[in-house]
């Protein structure tokens, strides 16, 4: 009893945990055929117990159903409103609503009959009425007219199935007109028969209509009631003909069409013609479709829907996953948050009464780099050891949940596991991750061939900025690389190199796929990887400082204090037309005065320029006849500066708190008066804020407000007369 209680408590805890995590989504699709609608329930729940979901359908005409996938036949057409309410039994409920238009079928009726000719002096013909009407009404009136080829000796009847006795032989004409008073449908059939010595051939045919196609079934008989010796001539209302016994006729357009069959029974000197009319309807089709352009949380939708009617009188209804809607043709929707979103477009063509609906699901980024699903597997017999390398938007595994799906229809939510298959062969493994902190989902998929000798596609990667170096570790079925050929593809140009080095043009989410073929064991294998590239942060900053040379008159030093990387280039302009590409140039001016000196440093990803006015005035005390000059020194070495009496040293800044939730403080001790310039940049180098202040010597504290910035990495650059300092700042 104690164990039973413990088991019940454990089950209740598990059910409570499921209900606390449960989320559900009501959704459905439908297919329309006349007044009958077949619904397909696509609702989902994360409770893990989909079979415990309850469904309540409301069909908008006062009827309801609790069946998962009902089939509903309406009594009449018109606008119908559908509601599906779901409850997953763990506290999650959701309601899905949709509307569509049903078109009442057009009333149809068809006048037809068969006849039986009996010989003898009376020339008697028994007519059997086979007319039909879509209303299935019994209130149908019939009018028969019988007359000779010259329209004499007219006989009439209102019976449904009359028997007529003609006084002589020859060509006789028969016309049957029917009228359905319920549907107001009228149809007429005209025919001719030949009575010859008590015998007559008959042109007979049936028809099957499919859109603009009419399949004709020739049942004509000669005077001896066989088809022997008959010749056929079909004539159609579009001017075409055929002598085939049972042709298939395709008309170019819809509408009323006339079909005439004339037969000739040469053995019995008999000719007969049958005329029939059909009404054809051109097929109606329409397709709801659209494309989308995502910019942050804004999505611009471009409507690409089509309709066979070519009509411009089409109504559009958009429904978005946040509960909003629009009837514009091409709306732009701004969502308030990132994550999984959906858009449904329904169209109605009032000319052709055609309707269609499409639903598209997509993911909006919250502004942070997207999360990435990644793993690799190690095979051993029928087992694959799976190592999960997935990262969230912040580059860690914090807040991630996992779902592994295997080709044997099993699954797991562990982070790392060893999967053992029951049989060998081609196996697929998919990993789906969800970042609960910064809403994001991602998937990774790989395939393996287990048991026996099988090849295996595999690779590792090394990322440096936007460059990815790929190390191909694929093996053939014999455990080596003999006979392997490679094909790489993804978000970069395809290549067949074994170990390519790929430089992407843009940062962001990238995909790399490898397909291999083992020509020795006739084996194929593939592997794909999805990851995020972050553009490298520019690290160059041009700057220089002035120091007077006390040992050489009319000379001073420029200290090159630029922040650079190996391989950087330099370009100086001295304000008098002179220039240099040296890191530490020497320059002589011909006259005294002030000159604007500029230094530009650059490398493969960064360019920076710094300018300042330099010179000597007459009291400084170099302004006299003649000229002056300067030498540039490497600030990191300071060689050759024996007369250096004054130079600017880099100032020390204290930046805190870092990371910061809102306010960022900068403290500095100024040895002399100097202007300070603050620049805040994002990881792409875009300047977000600037601030300029002029300060005297002393201790200062400056505060910057980061509260309006989204969580990310930023760079703070502080420029003074003594150079530039750059700090990486993390905003929580």
For each residue, the residues with C-beta under 8 A, 3 or more apart:
1: 4 5
2: 5 6
3: 6 7
4: 1 7 8
5: 1 2 8 9
6: 2 3 9 10
7: 3 4 10 11
8: 4 5 11 12
9: 5 6 12 13
10: 6 7 13 14
11: 7 8 14 15
12: 8 9 15 16
13: 9 10 16 17
14: 10 11 17 18
15: 11 12 18 19 90
16: 12 13 19 20
17: 13 14 20 21
18: 14 15 21 22 47 48 49 90
19: 15 16 22 47 90 91 92
20: 16 17
21: 17 18 46 47
22: 18 19 45 46 47 88 90 91 92
23: 45 46 92
24: 43 44 45 46 47 53 86 88 92 93 94
25: 43 44 45 94
26: 43 84 85 86 94 95 96
27: 42 43 44 84 96 359
28: 39 40 41 42 43 82 84 96 98
29: 39 40 42 357 359
30: 37 38 39 40 82 98 100
31: 37 38 40
32: 36 37 100 102 355
33: 36 37 38
34: 102 105
35: 73 74 75 76 77 102 104 105
36: 32 33 71 72 73 74
37: 30 31 32 33 71 72 73 74 80 100 102
38: 30 31 33 69 71
39: 28 29 30 57 69 70 71 72 82
40: 28 29 30 31 69
41: 28 55 68 69 84
42: 27 28 29
43: 24 25 26 27 28 53 55 84 86 94 96
44: 24 25 27 50
45: 22 23 24 25 49 50 53 86 88 90 92
46: 21 22 23 24
47: 18 19 21 22 24 50 52 88 89 90 92
48: 18
49: 18 45 52 53 88 89 90
50: 44 45 47 53 88
51:
52: 47 49 88 89 90
53: 24 43 45 49 50 86 87 88 89
54: 66 86 87 88 89
55: 41 43 66 67 68 84 85 86
56: 64 66 84 85 86
57: 39 64 65 66 67 70 82 83 84
58: 64 82 83 85
59: 62 63 64 65 72 74 80 82
60: 80 81 82 83
61: 74 75 80
62: 59
63: 59 72
64: 56 57 58 59
65: 57 59 70 72
66: 54 55 56 57
67: 55 57 70
68: 41 55
69: 38 39 40 41
70: 39 57 65 67
71: 36 37 38 39
72: 36 37 39 59 63 65
73: 35 36 37
74: 35 36 37 59 61 77 80 102
75: 35 61
76: 35 102 104
77: 35 74 101 102 103 104
78: 101 102
79: 99 100 101
80: 37 59 60 61 74 99 100 101 102
81: 60 97 98 99
82: 28 30 39 57 58 59 60 97 98 99 100
83: 57 58 60 95 96 97
84: 26 27 28 41 43 55 56 57 95 96 97
85: 26 55 56 58 93 94 95
86: 24 26 43 45 53 54 55 56 93 94 95 96
87: 53 54 92 93
88: 22 24 45 47 49 50 52 53 54 91 92 93
89: 47 49 52 53 54
90: 15 18 19 22 45 47 49 52
91: 19 22 88
92: 19 22 23 24 45 47 87 88
93: 24 85 86 87 88
94: 24 25 26 43 85 86
95: 26 83 84 85 86
96: 26 27 28 43 83 84 86
97: 81 82 83 84
98: 28 30 81 82 346 357
99: 79 80 81 82 317 346
100: 30 32 37 79 80 82 346 355 357
101: 77 78 79 80 348 353 355
102: 32 34 35 37 74 76 77 78 80
103: 77 353
104: 35 76 77
105: 34 35 134
106:
107: 133 134 135 180 183 184 185
108: 133 134 185 279
109: 131 132 133 134 135 178 180 183 185 186 187
110: 131 132 133 187
111: 131 176 177 178 187 188 189
112: 129 130 131 132 176 189
113: 127 128 129 130 131 176 189
114: 127 128 130 204
115: 125 126 127 128 174 191 193 202
116: 125 126 128
117: 123 124 125 193 195 199 200 202
118: 122 124 125 126 198
119: 123 197 198 199
120: 123 124 198
121: 198
122: 118 165 166
123: 117 119 120 165 166 167 168 169 195 198
124: 117 118 120 163 164 165 166
125: 115 116 117 118 163 164 165 166 172 193 195
126: 115 116 118 161 163
127: 113 114 115 144 161 162 163 164 174 176
128: 113 114 115 116 161
129: 112 113 142 160 161 176
130: 112 113 114
131: 109 110 111 112 113 140 142 176 178 187 189
132: 109 110 112
133: 107 108 109 110 136 137 140 178 180 182 183 185
134: 105 107 108 109 183 185
135: 107 109 180 182 183 185
136: 133
137: 133 140 180 181 182 183
138:
139: 180 181 182
140: 131 133 137 178 179 180 181
141: 158 178 179 181
142: 129 131 158 159 160 176 177 178
143: 156 158 176 177 178 179
144: 127 155 156 157 158 159 162 164 174 175 176
145: 154 155 156 173 174 175 177
146: 154 155 156 157 164 166 172 173 174
147: 151 152 153 154 155 172 173
148: 151 152 153 170 171 172 173
149: 170 171 172 173
150:
151: 147 148 154 173
152: 147 148
153: 147 148 166 167
154: 145 146 147 151
155: 144 145 146 147 164 166
156: 143 144 145 146
157: 144 146 162 164
158: 141 142 143 144
159: 142 144 162
160: 129 142
161: 126 127 128 129
162: 127 144 157 159
163: 124 125 126 127
164: 124 125 127 144 146 155 157
165: 122 123 124 125
166: 122 123 124 125 146 153 155 169 172 195
167: 123 153
168: 123 195
169: 123 166 194 195 196 197 198 200
170: 148 149 194 195 196
171: 148 149 192 193 194
172: 125 146 147 148 149 166 192 193 194 195
173: 145 146 147 148 149 151 190 191 192
174: 115 127 144 145 146 190 191 192 193
175: 144 145 188 189 190 191
176: 111 112 113 127 129 131 142 143 144 188 189
177: 111 142 143 145 186 187 188
178: 109 111 131 133 140 141 142 143 186 187 188
179: 140 141 143 185 186
180: 107 109 133 135 137 139 140 183 184 185 186
181: 137 139 140 141 184
182: 133 135 137 139
183: 107 109 133 134 135 137 180
184: 107 180 181
185: 107 108 109 133 134 135 179 180
186: 109 177 178 179 180
187: 109 110 111 131 177 178
188: 111 175 176 177 178 277
189: 111 112 113 131 175 176 276
190: 173 174 175 275
191: 115 173 174 175 273 274 275
192: 171 172 173 174 272 273 274
193: 115 117 125 171 172 174 200 202 272
194: 169 170 171 172 200 201 270 271 272
195: 117 123 125 166 168 169 170 172 198 199 200
196: 169 170 199 200 223 268 269 270
197: 119 169
198: 118 119 120 121 123 169 195
199: 117 119 195 196 223 224 268 270
200: 117 169 193 194 195 196 223 270 272
201: 194 220 221 222 223 230 263 265 268 270 271 272
202: 115 117 193 220 221 263 272 274
203: 220 261 262 263 272 273 274
204: 114 218 219 220 221 274
205: 216 217 218 219 220 246 259 261 274 276
206: 216 217 219
207: 214 215 216 217 259 276 278
208: 214 215 217
209: 213 214 215 278 280
210: 213 215
211: 280 281 282 283
212: 250 251 252 253 254 280 282 283
213: 209 210 248 249 250 251
214: 207 208 209 248 249 250 251 257 259 278 280
215: 207 208 209 210 246 248
216: 205 206 207 234 246 247 248 249 259 261
217: 205 206 207 208 246
218: 204 205 232 245 246 261
219: 204 205 206
220: 201 202 203 204 205 227 230 232 261 263 272
221: 201 202 204 224 225 226 227 230
222: 201 225 226 227 228 229 230 265 267 268 270
223: 196 199 200 201 265 267 268 270
224: 199 221 228 267 268
225: 221 222
226: 221 222
227: 220 221 222 230
228: 222 224 267
229: 222 265 266 267
230: 201 220 221 222 227 263 264 265
231: 243 263 264 266
232: 218 220 243 244 245 261 262 263
233: 241 243 261 262 263 264
234: 216 241 242 243 244 247 249 259 260 261
235: 241 259 260 261 262
236: 239 240 241 242 249 251 257 258 259 260
237: 257 258 259
238: 251 252 257
239: 236
240: 236 249
241: 233 234 235 236
242: 234 236 247 249
243: 231 232 233 234
244: 232 234 247
245: 218 232
246: 205 215 216 217 218
247: 216 234 242 244
248: 213 214 215 216
249: 213 214 216 234 236 240 242 259
250: 212 213 214
251: 212 213 214 236 238 254 257 280
252: 212 238
253: 212 280 282
254: 212 251 279 280 281 282
255: 279 280
256: 277 278 279
257: 214 236 237 238 251 277 278 279 280
258: 236 237 275 276 277
259: 205 207 214 216 234 235 236 237 249 275 276 277 278
260: 234 235 236 273 274 275 276
261: 203 205 216 218 220 232 233 234 235 273 274 275
262: 203 232 233 235 271 272 273
263: 201 202 203 220 230 231 232 233 271 272 273
264: 230 231 233 270 271
265: 201 222 223 229 230 268 269 270 271 272
266: 229 231 269
267: 222 223 224 228 229
268: 196 199 201 222 223 224 265
269: 196 265 266
270: 194 196 199 200 201 222 223 264 265
271: 194 201 262 263 264 265
272: 192 193 194 200 201 202 203 220 262 263 265
273: 191 192 203 260 261 262 263
274: 191 192 202 203 204 205 260 261
275: 190 191 258 259 260 261
276: 189 205 207 258 259 260
277: 188 256 257 258 259
278: 207 209 214 256 257 259
279: 108 254 255 256 257
280: 209 211 212 214 251 253 254 255 257
281: 211 254 284
282: 211 212 253 254 308
283: 211 212 308
284: 281 308 309 352 353 354
285: 307 308 354
286: 305 306 307 308 309 314 347 349 352 354 355 356
287: 305 306 307 356 358
288: 305 345 346 347 356 357 358
289: 303 304 305 306 345 358
290: 301 302 303 304 305 343 345 358 360
291: 301 302 304
292: 299 300 301 302 343 360 362
293: 299 300 302
294: 298 299 362 364
295: 298 299 300
296: 364 365 367
297: 334 335 336 337 338 364
298: 294 295 332 333 334 335
299: 292 293 294 295 332 333 334 335 341 343 362 364
300: 292 293 295 330 332
301: 290 291 292 318 330 331 332 333 343 345
302: 290 291 292 293 330
303: 289 290 316 329 330 345
304: 289 290 291
305: 286 287 288 289 290 314 316 345 347 356
306: 286 287 289
307: 285 286 287 310 311 314 347 349 351 352 354
308: 282 283 284 285 286 352 354
309: 284 286 349 351 352 354
310: 307
311: 307 314 349 350 351 352
312:
313: 349 350 351
314: 286 305 307 311 347 348 349 350
315: 327 347 348 350
316: 303 305 327 328 329 345 346 347
317: 99 325 326 327 345 346 347
318: 301 325 326 327 328 331 333 343 344 345
319: 325 343 344 346
320: 323 324 325 326 333 335 341 342 343 344
321: 340 341 342 343
322: 335 336 341
323: 320
324: 320 333
325: 317 318 319 320
326: 317 318 320 331 333
327: 315 316 317 318
328: 316 318 331
329: 303 316
330: 300 301 302 303
331: 301 318 326 328
332: 298 299 300 301
333: 298 299 301 318 320 324 326 343
334: 297 298 299
335: 297 298 299 320 322 338 341 364
336: 297 322
337: 297 364 366 439
338: 297 335 363 364 365 366 367 438 439 440
339: 363 364 366 439 440
340: 321 361 362 363 439 441
341: 299 320 321 322 335 361 362 363 364
342: 320 321 359 360 361 362
343: 290 292 299 301 318 319 320 321 333 359 360 362
344: 318 319 320 357 358 359 360
345: 288 289 290 301 303 305 316 317 318 357 358
346: 98 99 100 288 316 317 319 355 356 357
347: 286 288 305 307 314 315 316 317 355 356 357
348: 101 314 315 353 354 355
349: 286 307 309 311 313 314 352 353 354 355
350: 311 313 314 315 353
351: 307 309 311 313
352: 284 286 307 308 309 311 349
353: 101 103 284 348 349 350
354: 284 285 286 307 308 309 348 349
355: 32 100 101 286 346 347 348 349
356: 286 287 288 305 346 347
357: 29 98 100 288 344 345 346 347
358: 287 288 289 290 344 345
359: 27 29 342 343 344
360: 290 292 342 343 344
361: 340 341 342
362: 292 294 299 340 341 342 343
363: 338 339 340 341 440 441
364: 294 296 297 299 335 337 338 339 341
365: 296 338 368 370 440
366: 337 338 339 393 438 439 440
367: 296 338 710 712
368: 365 393 394 438 440 710 711 712
369: 393 395 508 532 534
370: 365 393 440 442 508 509 532
371: 390 391 392 393 400 433 435 438 440 441 442
372: 390 391 442 444 509 530 531 532
373: 390 431 432 433 442 443 444 530
374: 388 389 390 391 444 529 530 531
375: 386 387 388 389 390 429 431 444 446
376: 386 387 389 446 458
377: 384 385 386 387 429 446 448
378: 384 385 387
379: 383 384 448 450 456
380: 383 384 385
381: 450 451
382: 420 421 422 423 424 450 451
383: 379 380 418 419 420 421
384: 377 378 379 380 418 419 421 427 429 448 450
385: 377 378 380 417 418
386: 375 376 377 404 416 417 418 419 429 431
387: 375 376 377 378 416
388: 374 375 397 402 415 416 431
389: 374 375 376
390: 371 372 373 374 375 397 400 402 431 433 442 444
391: 371 372 374 395 396 397 532
392: 371 395 396 397 398 399 400 435 437 438 440
393: 366 368 369 370 371 435 437 438 440
394: 368 398 437 438
395: 369 391 392
396: 391 392
397: 388 390 391 392 400 415
398: 392 394 437
399: 392 435 436 437 438
400: 371 390 392 397 433 434 435 436
401: 413 433 434 436
402: 388 390 413 414 415 431 432 433
403: 411 412 413 431 432 433
404: 386 411 412 413 414 417 419 429 430 431
405: 411 429 430 431 432
406: 409 410 411 412 419 421 427 428 429
407: 426 427 428 429
408: 421 422 427
409: 406
410: 406 419
411: 403 404 405 406
412: 403 404 406 417 419
413: 401 402 403 404
414: 402 404 417
415: 388 397 402
416: 386 387 388
417: 385 386 404 412 414
418: 383 384 385 386
419: 383 384 386 404 406 410 412 429
420: 382 383
421: 382 383 384 406 408 424 427 450
422: 382 408
423: 382 451
424: 382 421 449 450 451 452
425: 449 450 451
426: 407 447 448 449
427: 384 406 407 408 421 447 448 449 450
428: 406 407 445 446 447 448
429: 375 377 384 386 404 405 406 407 419 445 446 447 448
430: 404 405 443 444 445
431: 373 375 386 388 390 402 403 404 405 443 444 445
432: 373 402 403 405 441 442 443
433: 371 373 390 400 401 402 403 441 442 443
434: 400 401 440 441
435: 371 392 393 399 400 438 439 440 441
436: 399 400 401 439
437: 392 393 394 398 399
438: 338 366 368 371 392 393 394 399 435
439: 337 338 339 340 366 435 436
440: 338 339 363 365 366 368 370 371 392 393 434 435
441: 340 363 371 432 433 434 435
442: 370 371 372 373 390 432 433 530
443: 373 430 431 432 433 530
444: 372 373 374 375 390 430 431 528 529 530
445: 428 429 430 431 528
446: 375 376 377 428 429 526 527 528
447: 426 427 428 429 525 526 527
448: 377 379 384 426 427 428 429 454 456 525
449: 424 425 426 427 454 455 456 523 525
450: 379 381 382 384 421 424 425 427 454
451: 381 382 423 424 425 454
452: 424 477
453: 477 478 521 523
454: 448 449 450 451 477 521 523 525
455: 449 474 475 476 477 484 516 518 521 523 524 525
456: 379 448 449 474 475 525
457: 474 514 515 516 525 526 527
458: 376 472 473 474 475 514 527
459: 470 471 472 473 474 512 514 527 529
460: 470 471 473
461: 468 469 470 471 512 529 531
462: 468 469 471
463: 467 468 531 533
464: 467 468 469
465: 533 535 536 605
466: 503 504 505 506 507 533 535 536
467: 463 464 501 502 503 504
468: 461 462 463 464 501 502 503 504 510 512 533
469: 461 462 464 499 501
470: 459 460 461 488 499 500 501 502 512
471: 459 460 461 462 499
472: 458 459 486 498 499 514
473: 458 459 460
474: 455 456 457 458 459 481 484 486 514 516 525
475: 455 456 458 479 480 481 484
476: 455 479 480 481 482 483 484 518 520 521 523
477: 452 453 454 455 518 520 521 523
478: 453 482 520 521
479: 475 476
480: 475 476
481: 474 475 476 484
482: 476 478 520
483: 476 518 519 520 521
484: 455 474 475 476 481 516 517 518 519
485: 496 516 517 519
486: 472 474 496 497 498 514 515 516
487: 494 496 514 515 516 517
488: 470 492 494 495 496 497 500 512 513 514 515
489: 492 494 513 515
490: 510 511 512 513 528
491: 504 509 510 511 512
492: 488 489 502 504 510 512
493:
494: 487 488 489
495: 488 500 502
496: 485 486 487 488
497: 486 488 500
498: 472 486
499: 469 470 471 472
500: 470 488 495 497
501: 467 468 469 470
502: 467 468 470 492 495 512
503: 466 467 468
504: 466 467 468 491 492 507 510 533
505: 466
506: 466 533
507: 466 504 532 533 534 535 684
508: 369 370 532 533
509: 370 372 491 530 531 532
510: 468 490 491 492 504 530 531 532 533
511: 490 491 528 529 530
512: 459 461 468 470 488 490 491 492 502 528 529 531
513: 488 489 490 526 527 528 529
514: 457 458 459 472 474 486 487 488 526 527 528
515: 457 486 487 488 489 524 525 526
516: 455 457 474 484 485 486 487 524 525 526
517: 484 485 487 523 524
518: 455 476 477 483 484 521 522 523 524 525
519: 483 484 485 522
520: 476 477 478 482 483
521: 453 454 455 476 477 478 483 518
522: 518 519
523: 449 453 454 455 476 477 517 518
524: 455 515 516 517 518
525: 447 448 449 454 455 456 457 474 515 516 518
526: 446 447 457 513 514 515 516
527: 446 447 457 458 459 513 514
528: 444 445 446 490 511 512 513 514
529: 374 444 459 461 511 512 513
530: 372 373 374 442 443 444 509 510 511
531: 372 374 461 463 509 510 512
532: 369 370 372 391 507 508 509 510
533: 463 465 466 468 504 506 507 508 510
534: 369 507 683
535: 465 466 507 683 684
536: 465 466 539 605
537: 683 685 715 728
538: 605 606 608 685
539: 536 563 564 565 606 726
540: 562 563 564 565 568 601 602 603 606 607 608
541: 562 563 601 608 610 717 724 726
542: 562 599 600 601 608 609 610
543: 561 562 563 599 610 719 723 724
544: 558 559 560 561 562 597 599 610 612 632
545: 558 559 561 635 647 648 721 722 723
546: 556 557 558 559 612 614 648
547: 556 557 558 559 641 644 645 646 647 648
548: 556 557 644 645 646
549: 552 555 556 557 631 641 643 644
550: 643 644 645
551: 642 643
552: 549 555 643
553: 622
554: 616 622 626 627 628 629
555: 549 552 628 629 630 631
556: 546 547 548 549 614 616 628 630
557: 546 547 548 549 630 631 632 633 641 644 647
558: 544 545 546 547 597 614 630 631 632 633
559: 544 545 546 547 632 633 635 638 647 648
560: 544 570 583 584 599 632 633 634 635
561: 543 544 545 635 648 650 722 723 724
562: 540 541 542 543 544 568 570 599 601 608 610
563: 539 540 541 543 724 726
564: 539 540 568 601 603
565: 539 540 568 603 606
566:
567: 603 604
568: 540 562 564 565 601 602 603
569: 581 601 602 603
570: 560 562 580 581 582 583 599 600 601
571: 579 580 581 599 600 602
572: 579 580 581 582 585 587 597 598 599 632
573: 578 579 596 597 598
574: 577 578 579 580 587 589 595 597
575: 595 596 597 598
576: 589 590 595
577: 574
578: 573 574 587
579: 571 572 573 574
580: 570 571 572 574 585 587
581: 569 570 571 572
582: 570 572 585 632
583: 560 570 632 634
584: 560 631 632 633 634
585: 572 580 582 632
586: 629 630 631 632
587: 572 574 578 580 629 630
588: 627 628 629
589: 574 576 592 593 595 615 627 628 629
590: 576 627
591: 627
592: 589 615 616 617 618 622 623 624 627 628
593: 589 615 623
594: 613 614 615
595: 574 575 576 589 613 614 615
596: 573 575 611 612 613
597: 544 558 572 573 574 575 611 612 613 614
598: 572 573 575 609 610 611
599: 542 543 544 560 562 570 571 572 609 610 611
600: 542 570 571 607 608 609
601: 540 541 542 562 564 568 569 570 607 608
602: 540 568 569 571 606 607 608
603: 540 564 565 567 568 569 606
604: 567
605: 465 536 538
606: 538 539 540 565 602 603
607: 540 600 601 602
608: 538 540 541 542 562 600 601 602
609: 542 598 599 600
610: 541 542 543 544 562 598 599 724
611: 596 597 598 599
612: 544 546 596 597
613: 594 595 596 597
614: 546 556 558 594 595 597 630
615: 589 592 593 594 595 628
616: 554 556 592 620 621 622 623 628
617: 592 620 622 623
618: 592 621 622 623 624
619: 623
620: 616 617 623
621: 616 618
622: 553 554 592 616 617 618 628
623: 592 593 616 617 618 619 620
624: 592 618
625:
626: 554
627: 554 588 589 590 591 592
628: 554 555 556 588 589 592 615 616 622
629: 554 555 586 587 588 589
630: 555 556 557 558 586 587 614
631: 549 555 557 558 584 586 640
632: 544 557 558 559 560 572 582 583 584 585 586
633: 557 558 559 560 584 637 638 639 640 641 644
634: 560 583 584 637 638 639
635: 545 559 560 561 638
636:
637: 633 634
638: 559 633 634 635 641 644 647
639: 633 634
640: 631 633
641: 547 549 557 633 638 644 647
642: 551
643: 549 550 551 552
644: 547 548 549 550 557 633 638 641 647
645: 547 548 550
646: 547 548
647: 545 547 557 559 638 641 644
648: 545 546 547 559 561 721 722 723
649: 722
650: 561 722 723 725
651: 668 669 670 671 720 722 723 725
652: 668 669
653: 666 667 668 718 725 727
654: 665 666 667 668
655: 658 664 665 666 716 727 729
656: 664 665 667
657: 660 661 664 665
658: 655 664 727 729 730
659: 729 730 731 732
660: 657 663 664 706 729 730 731 732
661: 657 707 731 732
662: 705 706 707
663: 660 703 704 705 706 707
664: 655 656 657 658 660 703 704 706 716 729
665: 654 655 656 657 701 702 703 704
666: 653 654 655 678 701 702 703 704 716 718
667: 653 654 656 699 700 701 702
668: 651 652 653 654 676 699 700 702 718
669: 651 652 698 699 700
670: 651 673 674 695 696 697 698 699 700
671: 651 697
672: 697
673: 670 694 695 696 697
674: 670 694 695 720 721 722
675: 692 693 694 695 720 721
676: 668 692 693 694 695 702 718 719 720
677: 690 691 692 718 719 720
678: 666 689 690 691 692 702 704 716 717 718
679: 687 689 690 716 717 719
680: 687 688 689 690 704 714 715 716 717 729
681: 685 686 687 688 714 715 717
682: 685 686 688 712 714 715
683: 534 535 537 712 713 714 715
684: 507 535
685: 537 538 681 682
686: 681 682
687: 679 680 681 690
688: 680 681 682 709 714
689: 678 679 680 704
690: 677 678 679 680 687
691: 677 678 702 704
692: 675 676 677 678
693: 675 676 702
694: 673 674 675 676
695: 670 673 674 675 676 698 700
696: 670 673
697: 670 671 672 673
698: 669 670 695
699: 667 668 669 670
700: 667 668 669 670 695
701: 665 666 667
702: 665 666 667 668 676 678 691 693
703: 663 664 665 666
704: 663 664 665 666 678 680 689 691 716
705: 662 663 708
706: 660 662 663 664 709 714 729 731
707: 661 662 663
708: 705
709: 688 706 712 714 731
710: 367 368 731
711: 368 731 732
712: 367 368 682 683 709 731
713: 683 728 729 730 731
714: 680 681 682 683 688 706 709 728 729 730 731
715: 537 680 681 682 683 726 727 728 729
716: 655 664 666 678 679 680 704 726 727 729
717: 541 678 679 680 681 724 725 726
718: 653 666 668 676 677 678 724 725 726 727
719: 543 676 677 679 723 724
720: 651 674 675 676 677 723 724
721: 545 648 674 675
722: 545 561 648 649 650 651 674
723: 543 545 561 648 650 651 719 720
724: 541 543 561 563 610 717 718 719 720
725: 650 651 653 717 718
726: 539 541 563 715 716 717 718
727: 653 655 658 715 716 718
728: 537 713 714 715
729: 655 658 659 660 664 680 706 713 714 715 716
730: 658 659 660 713 714
731: 659 660 661 706 709 710 711 712 713 714
732: 659 660 661 711
